[in-house]
């Protein structure tokens, strides 16, 4: 199964997830991503990336600019109530601002406008939804992005004790955050993993200072989103997991836990700007999951009949094989009213089950079929050829669990036996003589 594993040893943020997922795409799809998000997504928004190194590990850092300026992303604290009396601080989603555990932030609107060079316009959740719906991305990407953003708005609402309708976002920061969320949803759609597993999430520790006082890590909105998700705090001071990162992880994860047994085909690394004692990055691993034992699954279909002749059963067995059965066999059974009957058992795969069931009903008299899903232990099999003076004989070698055995194809052995007058036993011993 195509599986994506997301390692969050340094938390997660929207831009870091975007960068990591982008590295999984082939070059031509990366170019298509930048073309779409620079030309067809939001007016005035530009997306680019750069290679950076964190603790000796090279990864990608995303850069989102709005009207030519790289802005702080809307996240946990870019929240405003209608009366604008609550003007909380901004956290950059790449951890750039987390200088240990304290920040200084201005409360005054005029100072904030002067610092950023933009006037405040406030986006509601409805505005954000309309903005996402206007984007030139697939419909399923839009719907997923709206759900993710809705989770953030719900968390902000809970954290500030205000209805969702009264949660408003700063215009430029909103564009930044909308791009982050939509980009991750778009990339996840492009990657097409059937299963997503996320590691326990490192949320950081300590406190952050804002205009209203000292706030604990994880921040209230992040904590709300991550309820029910495995998280932990480490020695690193600062907010490592943002609400945007938390909402994206929770929305896409099928499971949380350690990396499953998988054959990794590609790895992506997304980095933040800030340097910590540990590499400030999110890693993603894409590959095929592997069963912890060498085996597979099969379907067993059973039915009892007591009103079919031997010829009819024989014909039905041929039709079941033709429909895709791996094996068909019968067992004599005693049925109700002491009537002798036959248990017909068919082994097939999930892919052929429907055609086999149809053939089962068509060519037997049963009115009901029992189904069981069985897990099998199997040996790996390889084909080969043995060359002898009398001709070639195909072989099948089975190996695993400390066992290895080779078997000659019956048809080839029988053909040589008939041509030479040897017995099958003598033909099968030919490879040993050649050794």
N, C-alpha and C positions, 0 to 999 in steps of 0.2 A: 504494500500500500504506500502511495506517495505521501510522505510525512514531512512536516516542517516542525523543527524543534527550535524554540526561542529561549536563549540563555540570558537571564536577567540578573547577573551577579552584580551589576552596577545600576539596578533599576531599569527604567525605560522612559523614553519620551518620544513624542511623535516624529521629530526630525531624525532621531537615532534609529527608530524602526524603519523609517523611509529609506535611509541610507543603507542599512543592512539588507533590506529586501531588494533594493535596487541592484546590489552586487550579485544577486542570484540570477538576474536576467542576462541573456546574451547581449552582445554589444549593440546589435541592430534594434533590439527592444528597448534598451536603455536610451538610444537616440530618439526612438518614437515617444518614450515617456517625456523627455525634455521638450520635444517639439509640441506635444499636446499641452503640457502644463505651462509652457511659455507663450503659446499662441492662442489657445482655445479654452482656457479655464477661467481665469479672472483678470479683468482689465487692470493694468498697472502692476501685476504680480509677476515676478521673474524667479525662476528656480534654477539653481546651479549646484555643483558639488566640487569638493576639493579633496585630495588625498592628504591625510594627516597621520601622525604616528603617536601612539599612546603606550608608554612603557615598553617601547620596542615593537609594538604591534601596529601594522599599517591597516588603516581602514578608511572609510569615507565619511566626510562631514557634509551635511546638506546646508545650503544657504538659500534663504527665502527673502527676497527684497520686495518692498511695496513702494512704488513710485521712486525706485532707485535707492531706497534706504533699507538696511537690515533692521527690522523691528523686533522688539520683544514679543514673544508669542502670548496670545491669550491663554491663560491656564488657570490654575487654582484661584489666583487673586485678582484677575482682571474682571472683577464683578462690580456692578454698579446698581444700586437701588434707584427707583424712579426719582427720588428727591435728591440724589447725588450726594447725600451726606456720607455714605460709605464709599470710600475711595481707596480700596486696598492695594497692596503692592503687587508688582508683576514678577513672575519667575520666568526666566528664559528657559525654554524647554531643553536646551542642550547643557544645562547645569553651569552656564557661564557665570551666573551671578553668585553662586554659592561659595563665597569666600569663607570657608569654615562654616560658621553658623550664624553670622550676623550680616544684615544689610541695613542700609539707611535709605528710606524712601520718603518722597515729598507727599504731603497730603493735599496741598493747595492745587487747584485746577490750573491756575495761571502758570505756576512754576512747571507743572507737568507738560502743559502745552508748549511752553518755551523750550523745555528740554528736548522734546521730540519733534517739534516743528509741525505738528498737526493739530487741528481742532478736533474735539471729541464729538463723535457721533455714536449713538448707542444702538447696537444690533440686538434685537430680541431673538428668541428661539425661532419665532416665525420668520424673521428676516433671514436668519441663518439657513433655515429650511428652503426658503425661496432662492437664496443664493446658490445652494448646492444643486437644486433642481435646474438651475439655469446653466450648469456646467456641461461641457461637451464630453461626458464620460458615460459608460454604459448604465442603464437604468438600475441594474442590481448593485452597482457601485454607489450610485446616489442613495439608494434605500439604506444600504449598510452604513454609509457615512452619516445619514440623518439619525439613525439609531444610536450610533456611537456618540454623536454630539448631544442627543437627547439624554444619554446617560450622564454626560458631564453637566448638563443643565440641571438635571434632577439632583445631582450631588451638590451643586452650588446652592440650589434651593434649600436642601436639607441643612447645609452648613451655615447658611445665613438666616434661616428661619423665614424665608420669603417664598411666595408662590413662584412657580416656574415662569409665569407670565411676567413677573417683575424682575427677572434676571436679565440684565442687559450686558452686552459685551462691547468693548472699545472697537471702533471700526477697523483700524489698521491691524491691530492684534487679532481681530476676528478673522480677517483675511488670511493672516499667517496660520492661525490654528485650523481654519477650514481647509487650507491647502495641505497641512500635515495630515489631517484626518482623511481627506479624500485621496491623497497620494497613497497612504497605506492601504486603504480599501481597494484602490485601483491595482496596486502591485500584488496584493493577495489574490485578486481575481486573475491576474496574468500568470501567477505562479501555479495556481490551481491545485494546491495540496488537498488531499482527501482527509487528512487528519492533522490537527495542530496541537502540539504539546508545549506547554510553557513551564519553565522552571519555577521554583519558589522565588518570589520577587524581593530583592533587597530594596527596602524603602529608604535607607539612610537612618540617621539618628540625630539627636540633639534638638536644637530649636532654631527658628528663624525670627528675626526682629522686623516688625512692620510699624507703620505709623500708630497703630492701635495698641501696640505692645508686643509681647513675645508669644510666638505661636509654636506648638510642638510639631515634630516630624514623626509620622506622616501628617500632612495638613488635613484638616477635617474632610474636605471633599475627596481627597485621595483615599483616606481611611474608609469613607462611606462606600466608594466604588469597589474597594478591595475586600469588603466583607465576604467571608466564605472562601477567600482565595489564600493559599499558603504564602505568607510573607515573613520577613525577619528583619531585624535591625542589626547593623554591624558597627564597627569602630569608626567608620567614616562619618564625619559630621556634615550634615546638609540634607536637602531634599533630593533624593536620587530618582524617585518615581513621581512623575507629574500626573495630574488627573487625566490629561490627554493620553499619556502612555498607559495608565491604568485602565481607562475605558476601552482602548484599542485591544489590549491584551485580553481583558475579560470578554469582549465581544467575539473574539476569534478563537479563543482556546476551547478545545474539546476536552482536554485534560490538563491538570497541573501536576508536576512531579519531575523525577529525574529523566534524563534522556532515555528514550526507549532503545532497545536493541535495533540498530538500523545500519544500513550501508549508506554512508554519507557520500553524496555525489558532488555537492557544492556547498561552500560556506560563505556567508556574508558578514561583514563587520561594519557597524554604524557607530560613529564616534561623536561625542560632545566636545565643546571647546575647552572646558575646564580640565586642568590636570590634577589628579588625585594620586594617592600612594598606590592605587590600583588602576589598571587600564580602564579609562572612562568610556566603555563601549558596550553595545549590545551585539551578541553574536547569534546568527541564525544558521541552522543546518538543514539542508534539504536532501532527502534520499528515500530509500525504500526500507520500510520496517521489516525485520527478520524475526521469524518465530524463534522462541528460546529453545525449541527442540526441532529436530529435523523431521518435519511432518507436514501434513496438509489436512484439509477438511473434505469429507465426502458426504453424500446423501444416501441413506438407505431407505428404500421404499418396499413395504411388505403388504401382501394381501393373501387371504385364505380363500380357496375355491373348492367346491365339491361337486361341480356339475360340468366339468370339462374333460374331454377325452385326452389321452396321451398325445395324439396327433395335434389336437388343438393347442395344447400347452407347448409342444415343440415349435409349432408355427409362431405362437405368441412370443416365444423366446427369441426367435430370429428377428421379429419386428422390433422388439425392445432393443436389441443390439443395434439395429439399423437406426433407431431413434437417438442413439448416443449413449446407451448403457455401457458402463465399464465392465460389469459382470452381471450375469443372471443365473440363478440356481434355484432348485426346488428341494423341498423337504417333505416327506410324507407326514401328515398329521391326522389326528382323530378329532373330528368336529362334532357339533351338537347332534343329538339323536343317534350317536355312535356311528356316524357316517365317516368313512375314510375320505380324506381330502388332501389337498396339496398346498403348502405354503410357498408362494412365489416371492423371491427376494431379488430386488434389483439394486445394484450399486451404480450411482451416477454422480455427476458434479452439479454444482449450483447452476452452471451455464446451460446444461442440457436437461435440467429437471422438468421444465414445462413440456418439452417434446416427449420425454419419457413417460410422464404422467398421462399425457394424451394417448400415447400408444398403449399404455397399460389398460386404460378404460376401453379402448377400441377393440383390443384383441383378447381380452379376458372377460369373464362374466362377473367380475367383482363389482360391488357397488360402493366400495370404500377402500382407500389406500392409506396406510400408516406411514408417517415420515419421521425419520430420526437423523439428526446431524451428528456425524462421527468424526472425531479427531484421529488421524492415523500417524503411526511412526513408520517412516519409509526410508529405504536405503537409496542413496544417489545412484543413478544409472547412466552408464555411458555405452555407446555402441562402438564396435570394432570389427576387424576382419582378420581371419586366420587364413594364410595361404598354404595350400598343400599341393602335392604332385597331382592330385585328382581334381583340384579346383578350389575355389575360395569358399569359405564358410563364414557367415556373419555371426557375431557374438554380442552378447549383452553382459556387461560387468556391473555387478551391484556391490556397493561399498558403504560402510558406515557402522558406528557402534562396535568397532573392533572386528568387523566381519568384511571379507572380500571374497567374492566368488564370481566365476565366469561361466556362462552357459552358451552352448552352440545352438543356433537356430535349428529347430527340428526339420524344417523343410529342406534346408541345405544339406544337413546330415543324411536325411532320407534319400535325397537325390543321388548323392555319392554312393550310398549303400546299394541302391538299386542298380547303378551303373557298374559297380565293381563286384557285386556279389558278397560284399562284406556285411557283417551285422552292424546295427547301430552302435553297439558297444565298441566295436573295433574302429568305426569311423570317429567316434568321439575321443578315442585314445590316440588318434593321429597327431594332435598337437604335442602330446607328451613325448612321442617318439621323435618328433622333429627337434624338440629341445635338446 
